[in-house]
């Protein structure tokens, strides 16, 4: 599985903000998505999301393990694929616009 694949799935069901929140706060980890709502509510990663986003992830990925990328480059490339501008990606990831442009050239 490509690093960005988990972010695509999360963004599709819970929105881009939820995917980015997980990447920023829980990147580099595999998160377990429990099968019950009660177990989902006590997950550390779940507390960082809106109730709606967490519920959507729980419903869609129940019982799955999701790898959340930690590398800014992986998240940056994913945002490039989503069509965001270099400036907005740089601001989101706290890197320079030149760094983002380099990622674009190498993508």
N, C-alpha and C positions, 0 to 999 in steps of 0.2 A: 504494500500500500504506500502510495506517495504521501509525504508529509501533509500536503495540502488537502488530501482527500477527506480527512476528518473535519476540517474546517468547512469544506463545501457542504457536507451533510448537515453539520450543525447550523450553518447559515441558512440552508434551505428550509429547515423546520423551525428555527428559533430566531433567525435574523442575524445580520452582520455584526451588530453590537454584541450579541451573546457570544458569537464565535471569537471576536476580538478580546472580549473580557476574559474568556477562558484561556486564550493564548497568552495574554499578558500576565494573568495571575496564577495559572496552573500549567504553563508551558513546560515541555520536557517530561511530562508525566503521562501515564496511562490512567485514565479515569474509568472507573467501573460504574455502569449505569444499572442500578438495582431494578428489580422487577416490580416492586411495590411502591406505592406513593409514600407510605410511612418511612420506608428506608431511604427513598429519594430525598425526603425533606431534611434528613440529618447529614447529607453528604456535604463536606466542606466546599466543594466546587459549586454546589447548588445554591448556597447562600449568597454567592456573588452575582446571581442572575435574578431577573424578575421572575415572579411566580409563574407567569405564562410561558416564558422561555424555558424554565426548568421543567415544567410539565410537558412541553412539546418534545424536549429532548428525552425525557423519561418515557413518554409514550412511543416514540419512534425507535429509540435505541435500547429499550429494556433488555437487560441481560447481556449487553455488549460491552466490550472494552474499547474505548476510543483513545487514540494517541493524539495528544495535543502538542503541536510543535512549539519549541521554545525559541528557535532561531529567528531573529528579526528578518533575516534574509528570506526564510521560508514564508513567513507571514507577509512580508513585503511582496514577494512574487505572487502570492495568492491575491493580495489586494490589487496588484497590477492586472491580473486576470479578471478581476471584478470590474475593471475599468476606472478605478480611482486615479486622480491626477497625481503627478510626482510630488507636488507641494503638499497635498492632503495626506499622502502616505508618509512623507517625511515628518510631518507634524504628529501624526498618529503614533509613529514608532520612535520618535525623538532621534532621528538621524538626519543627515544633510540631504538636500535635494540631489546633490551630485552623487551621493551613495545610491539613492533610488534610481537615478538615471543609469548608473553602472549596472544595477540589477536588471534594468530593462534591456540594455544592450546585450547582456549575457543570457537572457531568458530564451 
